[in-house]
Every structure is written in structure tokens, then in C-alpha cells.
């Protein structure tokens, strides 16, 4: 999947709320940098954590809720 498509799917997961998406991505990136396992089925050690987080959200592996 191309990056534009992944970003579009991630935005759909947040009902096109860019602020909510940015907040969710930042939180997930922090988790990944602190050693959290990824939900993707491939080696992501050489990928940017931001791209990994966005793809996880786009594929529905990360649920976003407003608390």
C-alpha cells in the first residue's frame, strides 16, 4: 500500500480528525521507541516509527478513543 493510501485510511479511522490522528501517532511512536512490539507482520526495525504507527492505525490494529 502506498503512503498516501495509508494516510487516507488512518484519517478515516479518526473520522478525518487530523488532531486526533496526530495525537494517536505521537503516543504510539513513543510506545514504539520505548520498546513496544509492533502489530505488523514484518520486520520494521529499519522503518521510521511514525510510518509504522500510521500503518498500524490504518490497518485497524490500534483503536483510537477519546478519554
C-alpha angles and dihedrals in degrees: 000000000000122000093247091054092047091051091048092051091047090052090051089055088060096042089253092302103147093186092054091047092050091049093048092047092049092051093048092046089054090052092049093048089051091057105270116156118249123239093219120104097232142064107281099171092113096044127093112262090229092059091047092051093048092049092049090053093045092052092049097247091123120054116211120209135168112238 
